[in-house]
Amino acid sequence: MEFWQRERCEYCRGMIIEKRADLSRKVRGKYVLIENVPTGVCTECGTRYYAANVLKTIEETLAGRRKAKRQVQVPVYCL
């Protein structure tokens, strides 16, 4: 059974479906990318929702309690 089955968006009442998404954050001046995050996404407005256990894993990751799988270089542009 899908976690988000029959759930509706609190903003537009659209249906929420489960997808995998990438999440990027800036932590202590460095950018962090978390790939393949289970996410509930509203089919109408695109609002993202996260289950409590997923948020806990994200928190542990951003706090540095989990080891990074790999590192990549990112080009930076200024306008």
PyMOL Python script that loads the backbone (N, CA, C, O; Angstrom):
from pymol import cmd

cmd.read_pdbstr("""\
ATOM      1  N   MET A   1       0.846  -1.187   0.000  1.00  0.00           N
ATOM      2  CA  MET A   1       0.000   0.000   0.000  1.00  0.00           C
ATOM      3  C   MET A   1       0.889   1.248   0.000  1.00  0.00           C
ATOM      4  O   MET A   1       1.847   1.342   0.767  1.00  0.00           O
ATOM      5  N   GLU A   2       0.570   2.159  -0.834  1.00  0.00           N
ATOM      6  CA  GLU A   2       1.325   3.401  -0.955  1.00  0.00           C
ATOM      7  C   GLU A   2       1.019   4.327   0.226  1.00  0.00           C
ATOM      8  O   GLU A   2      -0.137   4.466   0.624  1.00  0.00           O
ATOM      9  N   PHE A   3       2.053   4.958   0.781  1.00  0.00           N
ATOM     10  CA  PHE A   3       1.913   5.820   1.950  1.00  0.00           C
ATOM     11  C   PHE A   3       0.945   6.978   1.698  1.00  0.00           C
ATOM     12  O   PHE A   3       0.147   7.311   2.574  1.00  0.00           O
ATOM     13  N   TRP A   4       1.003   7.590   0.524  1.00  0.00           N
ATOM     14  CA  TRP A   4       0.220   8.793   0.233  1.00  0.00           C
ATOM     15  C   TRP A   4      -1.134   8.490  -0.412  1.00  0.00           C
ATOM     16  O   TRP A   4      -1.830   9.414  -0.834  1.00  0.00           O
ATOM     17  N   GLN A   5      -1.511   7.236  -0.496  1.00  0.00           N
ATOM     18  CA  GLN A   5      -2.762   6.860  -1.157  1.00  0.00           C
ATOM     19  C   GLN A   5      -3.956   7.575  -0.531  1.00  0.00           C
ATOM     20  O   GLN A   5      -4.123   7.564   0.689  1.00  0.00           O
ATOM     21  N   ARG A   6      -4.776   8.190  -1.359  1.00  0.00           N
ATOM     22  CA  ARG A   6      -5.997   8.909  -0.983  1.00  0.00           C
ATOM     23  C   ARG A   6      -5.759  10.183  -0.165  1.00  0.00           C
ATOM     24  O   ARG A   6      -6.706  10.755   0.373  1.00  0.00           O
ATOM     25  N   GLU A   7      -4.514  10.627  -0.068  1.00  0.00           N
ATOM     26  CA  GLU A   7      -4.235  11.888   0.636  1.00  0.00           C
ATOM     27  C   GLU A   7      -4.437  13.057  -0.328  1.00  0.00           C
ATOM     28  O   GLU A   7      -4.211  12.933  -1.532  1.00  0.00           O
ATOM     29  N   ARG A   8      -4.862  14.184   0.219  1.00  0.00           N
ATOM     30  CA  ARG A   8      -5.099  15.386  -0.590  1.00  0.00           C
ATOM     31  C   ARG A   8      -4.233  16.533  -0.081  1.00  0.00           C
ATOM     32  O   ARG A   8      -3.912  16.615   1.105  1.00  0.00           O
ATOM     33  N   CYS A   9      -3.868  17.410  -1.000  1.00  0.00           N
ATOM     34  CA  CYS A   9      -3.053  18.581  -0.687  1.00  0.00           C
ATOM     35  C   CYS A   9      -3.817  19.524   0.240  1.00  0.00           C
ATOM     36  O   CYS A   9      -5.000  19.788   0.029  1.00  0.00           O
ATOM     37  N   GLU A  10      -3.143  20.022   1.252  1.00  0.00           N
ATOM     38  CA  GLU A  10      -3.785  20.937   2.191  1.00  0.00           C
ATOM     39  C   GLU A  10      -4.023  22.320   1.593  1.00  0.00           C
ATOM     40  O   GLU A  10      -4.789  23.102   2.156  1.00  0.00           O
ATOM     41  N   TYR A  11      -3.385  22.644   0.461  1.00  0.00           N
ATOM     42  CA  TYR A  11      -3.521  23.965  -0.150  1.00  0.00           C
ATOM     43  C   TYR A  11      -4.566  24.004  -1.260  1.00  0.00           C
ATOM     44  O   TYR A  11      -5.378  24.928  -1.314  1.00  0.00           O
ATOM     45  N   CYS A  12      -4.550  22.996  -2.158  1.00  0.00           N
ATOM     46  CA  CYS A  12      -5.446  23.056  -3.310  1.00  0.00           C
ATOM     47  C   CYS A  12      -6.382  21.846  -3.401  1.00  0.00           C
ATOM     48  O   CYS A  12      -7.234  21.783  -4.287  1.00  0.00           O
ATOM     49  N   ARG A  13      -6.219  20.880  -2.479  1.00  0.00           N
ATOM     50  CA  ARG A  13      -7.030  19.664  -2.437  1.00  0.00           C
ATOM     51  C   ARG A  13      -6.757  18.696  -3.589  1.00  0.00           C
ATOM     52  O   ARG A  13      -7.534  17.772  -3.826  1.00  0.00           O
ATOM     53  N   GLY A  14      -5.651  18.912  -4.300  1.00  0.00           N
ATOM     54  CA  GLY A  14      -5.250  17.981  -5.353  1.00  0.00           C
ATOM     55  C   GLY A  14      -4.792  16.650  -4.756  1.00  0.00           C
ATOM     56  O   GLY A  14      -4.493  16.570  -3.564  1.00  0.00           O
ATOM     57  N   MET A  15      -4.740  15.621  -5.576  1.00  0.00           N
ATOM     58  CA  MET A  15      -4.291  14.306  -5.107  1.00  0.00           C
ATOM     59  C   MET A  15      -2.771  14.319  -4.919  1.00  0.00           C
ATOM     60  O   MET A  15      -2.047  14.977  -5.666  1.00  0.00           O
ATOM     61  N   ILE A  16      -2.305  13.587  -3.915  1.00  0.00           N
ATOM     62  CA  ILE A  16      -0.872  13.472  -3.653  1.00  0.00           C
ATOM     63  C   ILE A  16      -0.423  12.092  -4.123  1.00  0.00           C
ATOM     64  O   ILE A  16      -1.021  11.074  -3.773  1.00  0.00           O
ATOM     65  N   ILE A  17       0.638  12.078  -4.920  1.00  0.00           N
ATOM     66  CA  ILE A  17       1.213  10.824  -5.382  1.00  0.00           C
ATOM     67  C   ILE A  17       2.652  10.725  -4.893  1.00  0.00           C
ATOM     68  O   ILE A  17       3.295  11.740  -4.623  1.00  0.00           O
ATOM     69  N   GLU A  18       3.149   9.508  -4.780  1.00  0.00           N
ATOM     70  CA  GLU A  18       4.524   9.318  -4.318  1.00  0.00           C
ATOM     71  C   GLU A  18       5.474   9.344  -5.502  1.00  0.00           C
ATOM     72  O   GLU A  18       5.236   8.704  -6.526  1.00  0.00           O
ATOM     73  N   LYS A  19       6.552  10.094  -5.343  1.00  0.00           N
ATOM     74  CA  LYS A  19       7.620  10.173  -6.340  1.00  0.00           C
ATOM     75  C   LYS A  19       8.955  10.148  -5.613  1.00  0.00           C
ATOM     76  O   LYS A  19       9.008  10.270  -4.389  1.00  0.00           O
ATOM     77  N   ARG A  20      10.010   9.994  -6.359  1.00  0.00           N
ATOM     78  CA  ARG A  20      11.375  10.129  -5.838  1.00  0.00           C
ATOM     79  C   ARG A  20      11.921  11.447  -6.364  1.00  0.00           C
ATOM     80  O   ARG A  20      11.783  11.754  -7.548  1.00  0.00           O
ATOM     81  N   ALA A  21      12.537  12.221  -5.491  1.00  0.00           N
ATOM     82  CA  ALA A  21      13.039  13.537  -5.882  1.00  0.00           C
ATOM     83  C   ALA A  21      14.417  13.764  -5.282  1.00  0.00           C
ATOM     84  O   ALA A  21      14.815  13.087  -4.334  1.00  0.00           O
ATOM     85  N   ASP A  22      15.138  14.723  -5.845  1.00  0.00           N
ATOM     86  CA  ASP A  22      16.413  15.155  -5.294  1.00  0.00           C
ATOM     87  C   ASP A  22      16.160  16.409  -4.462  1.00  0.00           C
ATOM     88  O   ASP A  22      15.332  17.248  -4.817  1.00  0.00           O
ATOM     89  N   LEU A  23      16.873  16.522  -3.367  1.00  0.00           N
ATOM     90  CA  LEU A  23      16.701  17.634  -2.442  1.00  0.00           C
ATOM     91  C   LEU A  23      18.048  18.302  -2.236  1.00  0.00           C
ATOM     92  O   LEU A  23      19.009  17.640  -1.843  1.00  0.00           O
ATOM     93  N   SER A  24      18.138  19.592  -2.492  1.00  0.00           N
ATOM     94  CA  SER A  24      19.398  20.307  -2.273  1.00  0.00           C
ATOM     95  C   SER A  24      19.207  21.336  -1.167  1.00  0.00           C
ATOM     96  O   SER A  24      18.168  21.989  -1.074  1.00  0.00           O
ATOM     97  N   ARG A  25      20.223  21.463  -0.339  1.00  0.00           N
ATOM     98  CA  ARG A  25      20.212  22.407   0.776  1.00  0.00           C
ATOM     99  C   ARG A  25      21.604  22.984   0.953  1.00  0.00           C
ATOM    100  O   ARG A  25      22.595  22.371   0.555  1.00  0.00           O
ATOM    101  N   LYS A  26      21.678  24.179   1.557  1.00  0.00           N
ATOM    102  CA  LYS A  26      22.956  24.782   1.914  1.00  0.00           C
ATOM    103  C   LYS A  26      23.115  24.609   3.426  1.00  0.00           C
ATOM    104  O   LYS A  26      22.296  25.094   4.208  1.00  0.00           O
ATOM    105  N   VAL A  27      24.180  23.913   3.823  1.00  0.00           N
ATOM    106  CA  VAL A  27      24.423  23.603   5.224  1.00  0.00           C
ATOM    107  C   VAL A  27      25.813  24.088   5.601  1.00  0.00           C
ATOM    108  O   VAL A  27      26.807  23.660   5.014  1.00  0.00           O
ATOM    109  N   ARG A  28      25.881  24.983   6.581  1.00  0.00           N
ATOM    110  CA  ARG A  28      27.155  25.541   7.035  1.00  0.00           C
ATOM    111  C   ARG A  28      28.004  26.037   5.859  1.00  0.00           C
ATOM    112  O   ARG A  28      29.210  25.796   5.806  1.00  0.00           O
ATOM    113  N   GLY A  29      27.360  26.727   4.925  1.00  0.00           N
ATOM    114  CA  GLY A  29      28.067  27.336   3.792  1.00  0.00           C
ATOM    115  C   GLY A  29      28.389  26.394   2.642  1.00  0.00           C
ATOM    116  O   GLY A  29      29.012  26.813   1.666  1.00  0.00           O
ATOM    117  N   LYS A  30      27.980  25.130   2.732  1.00  0.00           N
ATOM    118  CA  LYS A  30      28.245  24.167   1.666  1.00  0.00           C
ATOM    119  C   LYS A  30      26.932  23.591   1.155  1.00  0.00           C
ATOM    120  O   LYS A  30      25.989  23.379   1.917  1.00  0.00           O
ATOM    121  N   TYR A  31      26.892  23.343  -0.149  1.00  0.00           N
ATOM    122  CA  TYR A  31      25.697  22.760  -0.736  1.00  0.00           C
ATOM    123  C   TYR A  31      25.722  21.248  -0.593  1.00  0.00           C
ATOM    124  O   TYR A  31      26.755  20.603  -0.773  1.00  0.00           O
ATOM    125  N   VAL A  32      24.564  20.700  -0.267  1.00  0.00           N
ATOM    126  CA  VAL A  32      24.406  19.260  -0.074  1.00  0.00           C
ATOM    127  C   VAL A  32      23.268  18.798  -0.979  1.00  0.00           C
ATOM    128  O   VAL A  32      22.232  19.458  -1.062  1.00  0.00           O
ATOM    129  N   LEU A  33      23.457  17.678  -1.651  1.00  0.00           N
ATOM    130  CA  LEU A  33      22.426  17.093  -2.496  1.00  0.00           C
ATOM    131  C   LEU A  33      22.064  15.727  -1.940  1.00  0.00           C
ATOM    132  O   LEU A  33      22.932  14.874  -1.754  1.00  0.00           O
ATOM    133  N   ILE A  34      20.781  15.522  -1.677  1.00  0.00           N
ATOM    134  CA  ILE A  34      20.285  14.219  -1.237  1.00  0.00           C
ATOM    135  C   ILE A  34      19.438  13.673  -2.375  1.00  0.00           C
ATOM    136  O   ILE A  34      18.426  14.267  -2.747  1.00  0.00           O
ATOM    137  N   GLU A  35      19.850  12.548  -2.922  1.00  0.00           N
ATOM    138  CA  GLU A  35      19.173  11.969  -4.079  1.00  0.00           C
ATOM    139  C   GLU A  35      18.155  10.919  -3.665  1.00  0.00           C
ATOM    140  O   GLU A  35      18.270  10.293  -2.612  1.00  0.00           O
ATOM    141  N   ASN A  36      17.159  10.742  -4.519  1.00  0.00           N
ATOM    142  CA  ASN A  36      16.216   9.636  -4.410  1.00  0.00           C
ATOM    143  C   ASN A  36      15.387   9.670  -3.126  1.00  0.00           C
ATOM    144  O   ASN A  36      15.182   8.639  -2.485  1.00  0.00           O
ATOM    145  N   VAL A  37      14.916  10.856  -2.757  1.00  0.00           N
ATOM    146  CA  VAL A  37      14.137  11.037  -1.536  1.00  0.00           C
ATOM    147  C   VAL A  37      12.664  10.693  -1.818  1.00  0.00           C
ATOM    148  O   VAL A  37      12.075  11.258  -2.739  1.00  0.00           O
ATOM    149  N   PRO A  38      12.056   9.775  -1.042  1.00  0.00           N
ATOM    150  CA  PRO A  38      10.629   9.496  -1.215  1.00  0.00           C
ATOM    151  C   PRO A  38       9.821  10.727  -0.816  1.00  0.00           C
ATOM    152  O   PRO A  38       9.954  11.241   0.294  1.00  0.00           O
ATOM    153  N   THR A  39       8.992  11.185  -1.732  1.00  0.00           N
ATOM    154  CA  THR A  39       8.289  12.444  -1.562  1.00  0.00           C
ATOM    155  C   THR A  39       6.846  12.301  -2.013  1.00  0.00           C
ATOM    156  O   THR A  39       6.569  11.666  -3.030  1.00  0.00           O
ATOM    157  N   GLY A  40       5.927  12.887  -1.260  1.00  0.00           N
ATOM    158  CA  GLY A  40       4.551  13.009  -1.730  1.00  0.00           C
ATOM    159  C   GLY A  40       4.452  14.321  -2.489  1.00  0.00           C
ATOM    160  O   GLY A  40       4.857  15.365  -1.978  1.00  0.00           O
ATOM    161  N   VAL A  41       3.914  14.278  -3.715  1.00  0.00           N
ATOM    162  CA  VAL A  41       3.832  15.473  -4.551  1.00  0.00           C
ATOM    163  C   VAL A  41       2.388  15.677  -4.998  1.00  0.00           C
ATOM    164  O   VAL A  41       1.750  14.751  -5.498  1.00  0.00           O
ATOM    165  N   CYS A  42       1.876  16.896  -4.814  1.00  0.00           N
ATOM    166  CA  CYS A  42       0.530  17.227  -5.267  1.00  0.00           C
ATOM    167  C   CYS A  42       0.505  17.273  -6.790  1.00  0.00           C
ATOM    168  O   CYS A  42       1.352  17.911  -7.417  1.00  0.00           O
ATOM    169  N   THR A  43      -0.472  16.593  -7.376  1.00  0.00           N
ATOM    170  CA  THR A  43      -0.579  16.552  -8.838  1.00  0.00           C
ATOM    171  C   THR A  43      -1.068  17.868  -9.415  1.00  0.00           C
ATOM    172  O   THR A  43      -0.925  18.100 -10.615  1.00  0.00           O
ATOM    173  N   GLU A  44      -1.645  18.739  -8.586  1.00  0.00           N
ATOM    174  CA  GLU A  44      -2.170  20.014  -9.071  1.00  0.00           C
ATOM    175  C   GLU A  44      -1.179  21.167  -8.913  1.00  0.00           C
ATOM    176  O   GLU A  44      -0.867  21.852  -9.887  1.00  0.00           O
ATOM    177  N   CYS A  45      -0.682  21.385  -7.693  1.00  0.00           N
ATOM    178  CA  CYS A  45       0.156  22.560  -7.428  1.00  0.00           C
ATOM    179  C   CYS A  45       1.628  22.233  -7.222  1.00  0.00           C
ATOM    180  O   CYS A  45       2.456  23.143  -7.186  1.00  0.00           O
ATOM    181  N   GLY A  46       1.975  20.946  -7.085  1.00  0.00           N
ATOM    182  CA  GLY A  46       3.379  20.558  -6.959  1.00  0.00           C
ATOM    183  C   GLY A  46       3.955  20.628  -5.556  1.00  0.00           C
ATOM    184  O   GLY A  46       5.147  20.378  -5.373  1.00  0.00           O
ATOM    185  N   THR A  47       3.143  20.963  -4.559  1.00  0.00           N
ATOM    186  CA  THR A  47       3.627  20.999  -3.177  1.00  0.00           C
ATOM    187  C   THR A  47       4.191  19.641  -2.793  1.00  0.00           C
ATOM    188  O   THR A  47       3.612  18.603  -3.112  1.00  0.00           O
ATOM    189  N   ARG A  48       5.339  19.660  -2.096  1.00  0.00           N
ATOM    190  CA  ARG A  48       5.978  18.414  -1.675  1.00  0.00           C
ATOM    191  C   ARG A  48       5.686  18.131  -0.208  1.00  0.00           C
ATOM    192  O   ARG A  48       5.628  19.040   0.621  1.00  0.00           O
ATOM    193  N   TYR A  49       5.505  16.853   0.089  1.00  0.00           N
ATOM    194  CA  TYR A  49       5.271  16.391   1.453  1.00  0.00           C
ATOM    195  C   TYR A  49       6.266  15.281   1.768  1.00  0.00           C
ATOM    196  O   TYR A  49       6.643  14.507   0.889  1.00  0.00           O
ATOM    197  N   TYR A  50       6.689  15.209   3.028  1.00  0.00           N
ATOM    198  CA  TYR A  50       7.656  14.196   3.460  1.00  0.00           C
ATOM    199  C   TYR A  50       7.120  13.488   4.693  1.00  0.00           C
ATOM    200  O   TYR A  50       6.605  14.133   5.606  1.00  0.00           O
ATOM    201  N   ALA A  51       7.237  12.171   4.724  1.00  0.00           N
ATOM    202  CA  ALA A  51       6.841  11.391   5.901  1.00  0.00           C
ATOM    203  C   ALA A  51       7.827  11.667   7.033  1.00  0.00           C
ATOM    204  O   ALA A  51       8.967  12.056   6.781  1.00  0.00           O
ATOM    205  N   ALA A  52       7.398  11.469   8.269  1.00  0.00           N
ATOM    206  CA  ALA A  52       8.229  11.761   9.442  1.00  0.00           C
ATOM    207  C   ALA A  52       9.548  10.995   9.424  1.00  0.00           C
ATOM    208  O   ALA A  52      10.591  11.559   9.757  1.00  0.00           O
ATOM    209  N   ASN A  53       9.519   9.721   9.041  1.00  0.00           N
ATOM    210  CA  ASN A  53      10.763   8.945   9.026  1.00  0.00           C
ATOM    211  C   ASN A  53      11.725   9.455   7.959  1.00  0.00           C
ATOM    212  O   ASN A  53      12.940   9.376   8.138  1.00  0.00           O
ATOM    213  N   VAL A  54      11.203   9.974   6.858  1.00  0.00           N
ATOM    214  CA  VAL A  54      12.049  10.554   5.809  1.00  0.00           C
ATOM    215  C   VAL A  54      12.679  11.847   6.317  1.00  0.00           C
ATOM    216  O   VAL A  54      13.863  12.092   6.087  1.00  0.00           O
ATOM    217  N   LEU A  55      11.895  12.675   7.005  1.00  0.00           N
ATOM    218  CA  LEU A  55      12.435  13.920   7.566  1.00  0.00           C
ATOM    219  C   LEU A  55      13.533  13.639   8.584  1.00  0.00           C
ATOM    220  O   LEU A  55      14.521  14.371   8.643  1.00  0.00           O
ATOM    221  N   LYS A  56      13.375  12.596   9.380  1.00  0.00           N
ATOM    222  CA  LYS A  56      14.405  12.224  10.360  1.00  0.00           C
ATOM    223  C   LYS A  56      15.689  11.815   9.653  1.00  0.00           C
ATOM    224  O   LYS A  56      16.779  12.201  10.077  1.00  0.00           O
ATOM    225  N   THR A  57      15.574  11.045   8.590  1.00  0.00           N
ATOM    226  CA  THR A  57      16.748  10.628   7.817  1.00  0.00           C
ATOM    227  C   THR A  57      17.426  11.828   7.167  1.00  0.00           C
ATOM    228  O   THR A  57      18.654  11.903   7.140  1.00  0.00           O
ATOM    229  N   ILE A  58      16.640  12.766   6.644  1.00  0.00           N
ATOM    230  CA  ILE A  58      17.194  13.988   6.049  1.00  0.00           C
ATOM    231  C   ILE A  58      17.937  14.785   7.124  1.00  0.00           C
ATOM    232  O   ILE A  58      19.044  15.267   6.884  1.00  0.00           O
ATOM    233  N   GLU A  59      17.338  14.924   8.299  1.00  0.00           N
ATOM    234  CA  GLU A  59      17.968  15.653   9.409  1.00  0.00           C
ATOM    235  C   GLU A  59      19.303  15.021   9.797  1.00  0.00           C
ATOM    236  O   GLU A  59      20.292  15.730   9.979  1.00  0.00           O
ATOM    237  N   GLU A  60      19.340  13.702   9.922  1.00  0.00           N
ATOM    238  CA  GLU A  60      20.577  13.004  10.265  1.00  0.00           C
ATOM    239  C   GLU A  60      21.625  13.197   9.176  1.00  0.00           C
ATOM    240  O   GLU A  60      22.810  13.358   9.466  1.00  0.00           O
ATOM    241  N   THR A  61      21.189  13.179   7.949  1.00  0.00           N
ATOM    242  CA  THR A  61      22.102  13.374   6.825  1.00  0.00           C
ATOM    243  C   THR A  61      22.713  14.770   6.865  1.00  0.00           C
ATOM    244  O   THR A  61      23.928  14.923   6.739  1.00  0.00           O
ATOM    245  N   LEU A  62      21.869  15.791   7.040  1.00  0.00           N
ATOM    246  CA  LEU A  62      22.350  17.168   7.048  1.00  0.00           C
ATOM    247  C   LEU A  62      23.207  17.474   8.271  1.00  0.00           C
ATOM    248  O   LEU A  62      24.050  18.370   8.226  1.00  0.00           O
ATOM    249  N   ALA A  63      23.002  16.744   9.357  1.00  0.00           N
ATOM    250  CA  ALA A  63      23.809  16.936  10.568  1.00  0.00           C
ATOM    251  C   ALA A  63      25.161  16.239  10.460  1.00  0.00           C
ATOM    252  O   ALA A  63      26.010  16.383  11.339  1.00  0.00           O
ATOM    253  N   GLY A  64      25.359  15.486   9.385  1.00  0.00           N
ATOM    254  CA  GLY A  64      26.649  14.833   9.175  1.00  0.00           C
ATOM    255  C   GLY A  64      26.774  13.473   9.830  1.00  0.00           C
ATOM    256  O   GLY A  64      27.877  12.936   9.925  1.00  0.00           O
ATOM    257  N   ARG A  65      25.668  12.904  10.284  1.00  0.00           N
ATOM    258  CA  ARG A  65      25.724  11.593  10.939  1.00  0.00           C
ATOM    259  C   ARG A  65      25.682  10.439   9.945  1.00  0.00           C
ATOM    260  O   ARG A  65      25.792   9.273  10.327  1.00  0.00           O
ATOM    261  N   ARG A  66      25.526  10.769   8.686  1.00  0.00           N
ATOM    262  CA  ARG A  66      25.571   9.752   7.632  1.00  0.00           C
ATOM    263  C   ARG A  66      26.687  10.122   6.670  1.00  0.00           C
ATOM    264  O   ARG A  66      26.912  11.302   6.397  1.00  0.00           O
ATOM    265  N   LYS A  67      27.369   9.144   6.168  1.00  0.00           N
ATOM    266  CA  LYS A  67      28.488   9.374   5.260  1.00  0.00           C
ATOM    267  C   LYS A  67      27.988   9.606   3.834  1.00  0.00           C
ATOM    268  O   LYS A  67      27.084   8.917   3.361  1.00  0.00           O
ATOM    269  N   ALA A  68      28.584  10.578   3.165  1.00  0.00           N
ATOM    270  CA  ALA A  68      28.216  10.869   1.775  1.00  0.00           C
ATOM    271  C   ALA A  68      28.613   9.708   0.867  1.00  0.00           C
ATOM    272  O   ALA A  68      29.666   9.094   1.041  1.00  0.00           O
ATOM    273  N   LYS A  69      27.763   9.426  -0.087  1.00  0.00           N
ATOM    274  CA  LYS A  69      28.022   8.351  -1.041  1.00  0.00           C
ATOM    275  C   LYS A  69      29.127   8.753  -2.023  1.00  0.00           C
ATOM    276  O   LYS A  69      29.964   7.933  -2.403  1.00  0.00           O
ATOM    277  N   ARG A  70      29.115  10.015  -2.421  1.00  0.00           N
ATOM    278  CA  ARG A  70      30.132  10.535  -3.339  1.00  0.00           C
ATOM    279  C   ARG A  70      30.107  12.060  -3.282  1.00  0.00           C
ATOM    280  O   ARG A  70      29.205  12.655  -2.693  1.00  0.00           O
ATOM    281  N   GLN A  71      31.103  12.681  -3.897  1.00  0.00           N
ATOM    282  CA  GLN A  71      31.145  14.134  -3.991  1.00  0.00           C
ATOM    283  C   GLN A  71      31.283  14.518  -5.451  1.00  0.00           C
ATOM    284  O   GLN A  71      31.918  13.811  -6.233  1.00  0.00           O
ATOM    285  N   VAL A  72      30.681  15.648  -5.816  1.00  0.00           N
ATOM    286  CA  VAL A  72      30.753  16.147  -7.183  1.00  0.00           C
ATOM    287  C   VAL A  72      31.148  17.621  -7.160  1.00  0.00           C
ATOM    288  O   VAL A  72      30.911  18.319  -6.174  1.00  0.00           O
ATOM    289  N   GLN A  73      31.740  18.080  -8.232  1.00  0.00           N
ATOM    290  CA  GLN A  73      32.059  19.487  -8.362  1.00  0.00           C
ATOM    291  C   GLN A  73      30.916  20.174  -9.091  1.00  0.00           C
ATOM    292  O   GLN A  73      30.314  19.601  -9.998  1.00  0.00           O
ATOM    293  N   VAL A  74      30.621  21.408  -8.688  1.00  0.00           N
ATOM    294  CA  VAL A  74      29.532  22.169  -9.284  1.00  0.00           C
ATOM    295  C   VAL A  74      30.074  23.472  -9.842  1.00  0.00           C
ATOM    296  O   VAL A  74      30.725  24.224  -9.117  1.00  0.00           O
ATOM    297  N   PRO A  75      29.822  23.755 -11.113  1.00  0.00           N
ATOM    298  CA  PRO A  75      30.265  25.043 -11.656  1.00  0.00           C
ATOM    299  C   PRO A  75      29.441  26.196 -11.036  1.00  0.00           C
ATOM    300  O   PRO A  75      28.242  26.053 -10.793  1.00  0.00           O
ATOM    301  N   VAL A  76      30.095  27.312 -10.794  1.00  0.00           N
ATOM    302  CA  VAL A  76      29.441  28.472 -10.211  1.00  0.00           C
ATOM    303  C   VAL A  76      29.578  29.631 -11.177  1.00  0.00           C
ATOM    304  O   VAL A  76      30.672  29.930 -11.657  1.00  0.00           O
ATOM    305  N   TYR A  77      28.443  30.288 -11.461  1.00  0.00           N
ATOM    306  CA  TYR A  77      28.419  31.419 -12.378  1.00  0.00           C
ATOM    307  C   TYR A  77      27.927  32.651 -11.634  1.00  0.00           C
ATOM    308  O   TYR A  77      27.106  32.544 -10.723  1.00  0.00           O
ATOM    309  N   CYS A  78      28.423  33.814 -12.017  1.00  0.00           N
ATOM    310  CA  CYS A  78      27.939  35.088 -11.476  1.00  0.00           C
ATOM    311  C   CYS A  78      27.448  35.945 -12.635  1.00  0.00           C
ATOM    312  O   CYS A  78      28.050  35.949 -13.708  1.00  0.00           O
ATOM    313  N   LEU A  79      26.382  36.653 -12.424  1.00  0.00           N
ATOM    314  CA  LEU A  79      25.847  37.550 -13.454  1.00  0.00           C
ATOM    315  C   LEU A  79      25.994  38.985 -13.031  1.00  0.00           C
ATOM    316  O   LEU A  79      25.601  39.890 -13.767  1.00  0.00           O
TER     317      LEU A  79
END
""", "prot")
cmd.dss("prot")
cmd.show_as("cartoon", "prot")
cmd.util.cbc("prot")
cmd.orient("prot")
